[in-house]
Amino acid sequence: MEDIYQRLLELLTSTFGLDPESIEPTSTLSALELDSLALVELSVAAQEEFDVPLEDSDLGPESTVGQAAELISGKLATV
């Protein structure tokens, strides 16, 4: 799962211009200042990056980066 977390971190920094130093596994997406439109963008980008289906409700503002990585990891296990 560490690989998935690192890829998600790279996705967050490249797509949203976030500082990798400011992102922790416990950081919520709202704390990273991702609004509802950014969450949709993240969902689409993650679907493309990891080739997994994500529902709109899978990633919410109170989801942490670690939870998002676990979610993606779980979906990859079922694909």
C-alpha positions in Angstrom: 0.0 0.0 0.0 3.0 2.3 0.4 3.4 2.4 -3.3 -0.3 3.5 -3.7 0.1 6.2 -1.1 3.2 7.5 -2.8 1.4 7.6 -6.2 -1.5 9.3 -4.6 0.8 11.9 -3.1 2.4 12.5 -6.5 -1.1 12.9 -8.0 -2.1 15.5 -5.3 1.1 17.5 -5.8 1.1 17.4 -9.6 -2.6 18.0 -10.1 -3.3 20.4 -7.3 0.1 22.0 -6.7 0.2 20.9 -3.1 3.4 20.9 -1.2 4.4 17.3 -0.5 5.8 18.3 2.9 2.3 19.5 3.9 0.6 16.2 3.2 0.4 13.5 5.9 -1.6 10.2 5.8 -3.9 11.8 8.4 -4.5 15.0 6.4 -8.1 15.4 5.5 -8.9 16.5 1.9 -10.7 19.5 3.3 -7.6 20.4 5.3 -5.7 20.3 2.1 -8.2 22.9 0.8 -9.8 20.6 -1.8 -13.3 21.8 -2.4 -16.1 19.7 -3.9 -15.0 20.4 -7.5 -11.4 19.4 -6.6 -12.7 16.2 -5.0 -14.4 15.3 -8.3 -11.2 16.1 -10.2 -9.2 13.9 -7.7 -11.6 11.1 -8.1 -11.4 11.2 -11.9 -7.6 11.5 -11.8 -7.3 8.6 -9.4 -9.5 6.5 -11.6 -7.2 7.1 -14.5 -4.0 6.7 -12.5 -5.0 3.5 -10.8 -7.5 2.1 -13.3 -10.2 1.5 -10.6 -13.8 2.7 -10.5 -14.5 5.3 -7.8 -18.0 6.5 -6.9 -18.6 10.2 -6.2 -19.2 9.3 -2.5 -16.0 7.4 -2.1 -13.9 10.5 -1.4 -15.4 13.1 0.8 -13.9 16.3 2.4 -13.3 14.5 5.7 -11.6 11.5 4.1 -7.9 11.4 4.9 -5.1 10.8 2.3 -4.4 7.5 4.1 -8.0 6.4 3.9 -8.1 7.3 0.2 -4.9 5.2 -0.4 -6.6 2.3 1.5 -9.8 2.6 -0.5 -7.8 2.5 -3.8 -5.8 -0.4 -2.5 -9.0 -2.3 -1.6 -10.5 -1.6 -5.0 -7.3 -2.8 -6.8 -7.5 -6.1 -4.9 -11.0 -6.7 -6.3 -10.2 -5.8 -9.9 
